[in-house]
Amino acid sequence: MEYKLHPPLARPGIVPRTTLVKRLLASEATPIVCVVAPAGYGKTTLLAQWAARRGGRVAWVSVDRRDNDPVVLLTYLAVALDRVEPIDQEVFQALASPGVSVVATVVPRFASAISAMTEPVAVVLDHVELLESQECLDAVAELAMRLPKGSQLVLASRRTPPVPVALLRAQGQMVEVGVAELVMDEQEAGALLEGAGAGLAEAEVAELVGRTEGWPVGLYLAALAVKAGGQQHYSGLGFTGNDRFMADYLRSELLAHLPPELMTFLTRTAVLERMSGPLCDAVLQLSGSGRVLESLEDSNLLVVPLDRHRQWYRYHHLFGELLLAELERREPELIPELHLRAAVWCEANGLAELATDHAQAAGDSDRVAGLVAGLIQPTYAAGRVDTARRWLAWFEDQKLVDQYPPVAVLGAWIQALVGRPAGAERWADAAERGSASGTLPDGSTMESYLAMLRGLLCRNGLAQMKADTQAAMAGLAPASPWRATMLLLEGVADLLDGRPDQADPILAQAVELATATGALPVASTALAERAIVAMGRQQWREATTLADQALAMLQTGRLNDYFMSPLIHTVAAHTTLHRGDVPRAKEHLVQAARRRPLLTYAIPPVAVQTLLELGRAYLILDDAVGARTVLRQARGILQLRPDLGVLPHQTDELHAKLDTIGGGVPGVSALTTAELRLLPLLATHLNFLEIGQRLYISKHTVKTQVISIYRKLGVSSRSQAVQRLEELGLLEG
């Protein structure tokens, strides 16, 4: 959305805020600028004027509600920065990895990218109050704390932004602009009224400023009311930015004097976050909306153009909220229908995500299900896990999961891949409760989708897993992107059931099909499994080739934070150990250990297989403590999923070997999955209480885990721990 990446266009009638602009320009050495006031105080206008005066090194992002996914928010920020000056492409690569820790991994890369710029840059986030995601708020705060010297982070919000205000104030690192500075004096108010075509005498301007307390949008709405009905229509005016009588005034003094057809246009299009002529035509079921929007823009600054071609517009946020409230008062029964018309138009015009929002508001669950079923896999693959989860949460909130088995299958799949086994179980159970009949849009049967999910979760043993994958293949459409995945799972079932010779050609077929369809996660996993087969045959040259191919795909596809990454790095560790390259092998093991929390009973065969391969690698390095740690994790999974072919026996063999070895000193390999989940947050500004809130554990538990981490790292402070973790590769430097 191009309009999000630049300030609103300068337009006639805008009052220059010269004094405030000069103050901001004089504060370039101060890293944080916070412009905080209720709606209608001209925050965006001020920053747009400041940005124009500051010059070209301003990265601007206008926040909206769909930015409540840290990957979405930071992707817009990365694009905005890249337009100022090209930044390290690793920032974009990190953002494209599902499950990556945004605060601990991506934000430091942002700060490094800004530091590497040839000149300082100002980063503007407008409408920060629309951010509700805690991870997004943490990312903004972390960026504020890591901002390189000379650059600025400028935040505009209706409420106090998510930065450590008290600390920044005490350090003199923040400029604050609030209501007291943003109110208009009589001279500015006079210019505003004159520009709106409602010139008043000086005494009348002074009276109006007194009644509105200098609230800019209040002054502007009063001017529109004067134009609509004469000067007497400001005489009873008395409201400010926090006043509940604003809606009453809008209704009685402005809307009441508009032609009925224009009032209908305004209120009914208020359901749209952004508007174009064709979209408004579809929603209102008429023609000529484009001309109406152009006319409103020419006569009313509360309608904002979003592009230079004047194709897309939005209402001033407060004005839109007031219009929507008026629609809810006048025609509440029409609102779902208006959203439905918007959803139909957006879907037909390639705006599937916007269509989803409108379909949800309309309560059209069938349409939402169809849209989400098509969106969720590519959205997850693009790293936007929180967006995918938000769509899934809508079905749970509406208690509709059981009604849409295809969505439930995909929900369970994603929960499994991000290491949330309880969520995967819940969604899988819902899928099983639904109807297994019917054909999906791509021609696959619903039964094949259910069989596909059963094969992934392997809740009933490897024999059933193989049968499920074969049943899925029989019912999937010939062009289904899931066919390569089913071949992979069938090959894994054979391999772990003690049939490597049968598994290898199936895995080779999976590699070929997955590569042809661009399914790099599947292709790389199948290559790693083939490498394990080759190692079992002592064919180390072939194993090394296969492992190297899997690693290359991992890097090409930016897949380091995917579920299969630990397996690939562990296999690579074995092949490098065989070549005698111990330092490189240890690097691979660290990368595998970072992602161990992804290895759960949600996908038990590959999880236990990976953990046992890790344990064997640790034993080769005489790291008995590390081997015992992963063995405990593997046994925990086997307690829940015992029917995993040769894996229980291999687990017992590893345990028997460890019984003959001494205790050893706990090191980084001994970190538990709980401690590994906590590591990324150690490098942030969050205190122990806040870390606990993010991980849903108590402050005491955080403290206990941190002490254990310090002991295993051989350090005594948080700063030392972060430094050591960066040296080891467990955190981004």
QUIBELBEL-V298405 format. One record per backbone hydrogen bond with DSSP energy under -1.0 kcal/mol. NH is the residue of the N-H (numbers start at 1). CO is the residue of the C=O. E is the energy in kcal/mol with one decimal. If there is no record, write none. Layout:
BEGIN
NH_CO_E ; NH_CO_E
END
This chain:
BEGIN
4_1_-1.5 ; 5_2_-2.1 ; 14_11_-1.4 ; 21_17_-2.6 ; 22_18_-2.4 ; 23_19_-1.9 ; 24_20_-2.3 ; 25_21_-2.6 ; 26_22_-2.0 ; 27_24_-1.3 ; 30_27_-2.1 ; 32_173_-1.7 ; 33_153_-2.4 ; 34_175_-2.9 ; 35_155_-3.2 ; 36_177_-2.5 ; 37_157_-1.8 ; 46_42_-2.4 ; 47_43_-2.2 ; 48_44_-2.5 ; 49_45_-2.2 ; 50_46_-2.5 ; 51_47_-2.8 ; 52_48_-2.0 ; 53_49_-1.8 ; 54_50_-2.5 ; 55_51_-1.5 ; 58_56_-1.5 ; 59_122_-3.2 ; 61_124_-2.0 ; 62_4_-2.3 ; 63_126_-2.6 ; 67_64_-2.0 ; 68_65_-1.4 ; 69_67_-1.3 ; 73_69_-2.5 ; 74_70_-2.5 ; 75_71_-1.7 ; 76_72_-2.0 ; 77_73_-1.9 ; 78_74_-2.5 ; 79_75_-2.5 ; 80_76_-2.6 ; 81_77_-2.7 ; 82_78_-2.7 ; 83_79_-1.4 ; 85_81_-2.3 ; 91_88_-1.8 ; 93_89_-2.0 ; 94_90_-2.6 ; 95_91_-1.8 ; 96_92_-1.2 ; 97_94_-1.4 ; 100_97_-1.7 ; 105_101_-2.7 ; 106_101_-1.0 ; 107_102_-2.6 ; 110_106_-2.2 ; 111_107_-2.7 ; 112_108_-2.4 ; 113_109_-2.6 ; 114_110_-2.5 ; 115_111_-2.4 ; 116_112_-1.9 ; 117_114_-1.3 ; 122_57_-2.1 ; 123_152_-3.0 ; 124_59_-3.3 ; 125_154_-2.9 ; 126_61_-2.5 ; 128_156_-2.8 ; 130_127_-1.7 ; 131_128_-2.1 ; 137_133_-2.3 ; 138_134_-2.6 ; 139_135_-2.1 ; 140_136_-2.2 ; 141_137_-2.3 ; 142_138_-2.8 ; 143_139_-2.3 ; 144_140_-2.1 ; 145_141_-1.9 ; 146_142_-1.6 ; 151_148_-1.6 ; 152_121_-2.0 ; 153_31_-3.0 ; 154_123_-3.5 ; 155_33_-3.2 ; 156_125_-2.4 ; 157_35_-2.3 ; 163_161_-2.1 ; 165_163_-2.2 ; 168_164_-2.4 ; 169_165_-2.9 ; 170_166_-2.4 ; 171_167_-1.8 ; 172_169_-1.5 ; 173_168_-2.9 ; 175_32_-2.7 ; 177_34_-2.8 ; 182_178_-1.9 ; 183_179_-1.9 ; 184_214_-2.6 ; 189_185_-2.8 ; 190_186_-2.5 ; 191_187_-1.9 ; 192_188_-2.4 ; 193_189_-2.7 ; 194_190_-2.5 ; 195_191_-2.4 ; 196_192_-1.5 ; 197_194_-1.4 ; 198_193_-2.9 ; 205_201_-2.6 ; 206_202_-2.6 ; 207_203_-2.2 ; 208_204_-2.5 ; 209_205_-2.8 ; 210_206_-2.1 ; 211_207_-2.4 ; 212_208_-2.4 ; 213_209_-1.2 ; 214_209_-1.4 ; 215_212_-1.2 ; 217_40_-2.2 ; 219_215_-2.4 ; 220_216_-2.3 ; 221_217_-2.7 ; 222_218_-2.1 ; 223_219_-2.0 ; 224_220_-2.3 ; 225_221_-2.3 ; 226_222_-2.5 ; 227_223_-2.4 ; 228_224_-2.2 ; 229_225_-2.8 ; 230_226_-2.7 ; 233_230_-1.7 ; 234_231_-1.5 ; 235_232_-1.2 ; 237_234_-1.5 ; 243_240_-2.1 ; 246_243_-1.2 ; 249_245_-2.4 ; 250_246_-2.7 ; 251_247_-2.3 ; 252_248_-2.7 ; 253_249_-2.8 ; 254_250_-1.3 ; 255_250_-2.8 ; 256_251_-1.3 ; 257_254_-1.2 ; 258_255_-1.6 ; 263_259_-2.3 ; 264_260_-2.4 ; 265_261_-1.9 ; 266_262_-2.6 ; 267_263_-2.5 ; 268_264_-2.5 ; 269_265_-2.0 ; 272_269_-1.9 ; 275_313_-3.4 ; 280_276_-2.7 ; 281_277_-2.5 ; 282_278_-2.1 ; 283_279_-2.4 ; 284_280_-2.9 ; 285_281_-1.6 ; 286_281_-1.5 ; 292_288_-1.4 ; 293_289_-2.6 ; 294_290_-2.1 ; 295_291_-2.2 ; 296_292_-2.6 ; 297_293_-2.5 ; 298_294_-2.1 ; 299_295_-1.7 ; 300_296_-2.0 ; 303_300_-1.5 ; 304_314_-3.6 ; 306_312_-3.2 ; 310_307_-1.3 ; 313_275_-2.8 ; 314_304_-2.1 ; 316_302_-3.2 ; 320_316_-3.1 ; 321_317_-2.2 ; 322_318_-2.4 ; 323_319_-2.6 ; 324_320_-2.4 ; 325_321_-2.1 ; 326_322_-1.9 ; 327_323_-2.4 ; 328_324_-2.5 ; 329_325_-1.4 ; 330_326_-2.6 ; 331_327_-2.9 ; 334_331_-1.6 ; 338_334_-2.2 ; 339_335_-2.3 ; 340_336_-2.3 ; 341_337_-2.4 ; 342_338_-2.0 ; 343_339_-2.5 ; 344_340_-2.5 ; 345_341_-2.2 ; 346_342_-2.7 ; 347_343_-2.6 ; 348_344_-2.0 ; 349_345_-1.2 ; 350_347_-1.2 ; 351_346_-3.0 ; 355_351_-2.5 ; 356_352_-2.1 ; 357_353_-1.9 ; 358_354_-2.1 ; 359_355_-2.8 ; 360_356_-2.4 ; 361_357_-2.1 ; 362_358_-2.0 ; 364_359_-2.2 ; 365_363_-1.5 ; 368_364_-2.3 ; 369_365_-2.7 ; 370_366_-2.2 ; 371_367_-2.5 ; 372_368_-3.1 ; 373_369_-2.3 ; 374_370_-1.1 ; 375_371_-1.6 ; 376_372_-2.7 ; 379_375_-2.1 ; 380_376_-2.4 ; 381_377_-2.6 ; 382_378_-1.4 ; 383_380_-2.1 ; 384_379_-1.9 ; 385_383_-1.8 ; 388_384_-1.8 ; 389_385_-2.6 ; 390_386_-2.1 ; 391_387_-1.9 ; 392_388_-2.1 ; 393_389_-2.9 ; 394_390_-1.3 ; 395_391_-1.0 ; 396_392_-1.6 ; 397_393_-3.2 ; 398_394_-2.2 ; 399_396_-1.2 ; 400_395_-3.1 ; 403_400_-1.0 ; 404_401_-1.3 ; 408_404_-2.1 ; 409_405_-2.8 ; 410_406_-1.9 ; 411_407_-2.6 ; 412_408_-2.5 ; 413_409_-2.2 ; 414_410_-2.3 ; 415_411_-2.2 ; 416_412_-2.2 ; 417_413_-2.1 ; 418_414_-1.8 ; 419_416_-1.4 ; 420_415_-2.8 ; 424_420_-2.2 ; 425_421_-2.6 ; 426_422_-2.2 ; 427_423_-2.5 ; 428_424_-2.5 ; 429_425_-2.6 ; 430_426_-1.7 ; 431_427_-2.2 ; 432_428_-2.3 ; 433_429_-1.6 ; 434_430_-1.0 ; 440_444_-3.5 ; 443_440_-2.5 ; 445_475_-1.7 ; 446_438_-2.4 ; 449_445_-1.3 ; 450_446_-2.1 ; 451_447_-2.5 ; 452_448_-2.3 ; 453_449_-2.1 ; 454_450_-2.4 ; 455_451_-2.4 ; 456_452_-1.8 ; 457_453_-2.5 ; 458_454_-2.1 ; 465_461_-1.9 ; 466_462_-2.5 ; 467_463_-2.1 ; 468_464_-2.7 ; 469_465_-2.3 ; 470_466_-2.1 ; 471_467_-2.3 ; 472_468_-2.5 ; 473_469_-2.2 ; 474_470_-1.7 ; 475_471_-1.2 ; 476_472_-1.9 ; 480_477_-2.1 ; 483_480_-1.3 ; 486_482_-1.9 ; 487_483_-1.9 ; 488_484_-2.2 ; 489_485_-2.5 ; 490_486_-2.3 ; 491_487_-2.4 ; 492_488_-2.4 ; 493_489_-2.3 ; 494_490_-2.0 ; 495_491_-2.6 ; 496_492_-2.8 ; 498_495_-1.4 ; 499_494_-2.7 ; 503_499_-2.0 ; 504_500_-2.4 ; 507_503_-2.6 ; 508_504_-2.5 ; 509_505_-2.0 ; 510_506_-2.0 ; 511_507_-2.3 ; 512_508_-2.2 ; 513_509_-2.5 ; 514_510_-2.8 ; 515_511_-2.5 ; 516_512_-2.0 ; 517_513_-1.7 ; 519_514_-2.6 ; 520_518_-1.8 ; 523_519_-2.4 ; 524_520_-2.9 ; 525_521_-1.6 ; 526_522_-2.6 ; 527_523_-2.1 ; 528_524_-2.0 ; 529_525_-2.4 ; 530_526_-2.3 ; 531_527_-2.0 ; 532_528_-1.8 ; 533_529_-1.9 ; 534_530_-2.4 ; 535_531_-2.5 ; 536_532_-2.2 ; 537_533_-1.2 ; 538_535_-1.5 ; 539_534_-2.9 ; 540_538_-1.3 ; 543_539_-2.3 ; 544_540_-2.6 ; 545_541_-2.1 ; 546_542_-2.6 ; 547_543_-2.7 ; 548_544_-2.7 ; 549_545_-2.1 ; 550_546_-2.3 ; 551_547_-2.6 ; 552_548_-2.3 ; 553_549_-2.1 ; 554_550_-2.1 ; 555_551_-2.2 ; 556_552_-2.9 ; 557_553_-2.9 ; 559_554_-2.8 ; 562_559_-2.2 ; 565_562_-1.2 ; 568_564_-2.0 ; 569_565_-2.6 ; 570_566_-2.2 ; 571_567_-2.6 ; 572_568_-2.3 ; 573_569_-2.0 ; 574_570_-1.9 ; 575_571_-2.1 ; 576_572_-2.3 ; 577_573_-2.4 ; 578_574_-2.1 ; 579_575_-1.1 ; 580_577_-1.3 ; 581_576_-2.6 ; 582_580_-1.4 ; 585_581_-2.0 ; 586_582_-2.6 ; 587_583_-1.7 ; 588_584_-2.0 ; 589_585_-2.2 ; 590_586_-2.2 ; 591_587_-2.0 ; 592_588_-2.2 ; 593_589_-2.7 ; 594_590_-2.1 ; 596_593_-1.6 ; 598_595_-2.0 ; 599_596_-2.0 ; 600_598_-1.1 ; 603_600_-1.0 ; 607_603_-1.8 ; 608_604_-2.6 ; 609_605_-2.4 ; 610_606_-2.5 ; 611_607_-2.2 ; 612_608_-2.4 ; 613_609_-2.1 ; 614_610_-2.4 ; 615_611_-2.4 ; 616_612_-2.3 ; 617_613_-1.9 ; 618_614_-2.5 ; 619_615_-2.1 ; 620_616_-2.0 ; 621_617_-1.4 ; 622_619_-1.9 ; 623_618_-3.3 ; 627_623_-2.0 ; 628_624_-2.5 ; 629_625_-1.9 ; 630_626_-2.1 ; 631_627_-2.0 ; 632_628_-2.2 ; 633_629_-1.6 ; 634_630_-2.4 ; 635_631_-2.6 ; 636_632_-2.0 ; 637_633_-1.4 ; 638_634_-2.3 ; 639_635_-1.9 ; 641_637_-2.3 ; 644_642_-1.9 ; 646_496_-3.1 ; 647_644_-2.0 ; 650_646_-2.3 ; 651_647_-2.3 ; 652_648_-2.1 ; 653_649_-2.2 ; 654_650_-2.2 ; 655_651_-2.3 ; 656_652_-2.4 ; 657_653_-2.0 ; 658_654_-2.1 ; 659_655_-1.6 ; 660_657_-1.1 ; 661_658_-1.6 ; 670_667_-1.7 ; 671_668_-1.6 ; 676_672_-2.4 ; 677_673_-2.0 ; 678_674_-1.2 ; 679_675_-1.6 ; 681_678_-1.3 ; 682_679_-1.3 ; 684_681_-1.4 ; 691_687_-2.7 ; 692_688_-2.4 ; 693_689_-1.9 ; 694_690_-2.0 ; 695_691_-1.9 ; 696_692_-1.0 ; 697_692_-2.4 ; 702_698_-2.1 ; 703_699_-2.5 ; 704_700_-2.4 ; 705_701_-2.6 ; 706_702_-2.7 ; 707_703_-2.3 ; 708_704_-1.8 ; 709_705_-2.4 ; 710_706_-2.8 ; 711_707_-2.2 ; 712_708_-2.2 ; 713_709_-2.1 ; 714_710_-1.4 ; 715_710_-2.3 ; 721_717_-2.2 ; 722_718_-2.5 ; 723_719_-2.2 ; 724_720_-2.7 ; 725_721_-2.8 ; 726_722_-2.2 ; 727_723_-2.1 ; 728_724_-2.1 ; 730_725_-2.1 ; 731_725_-1.2
END
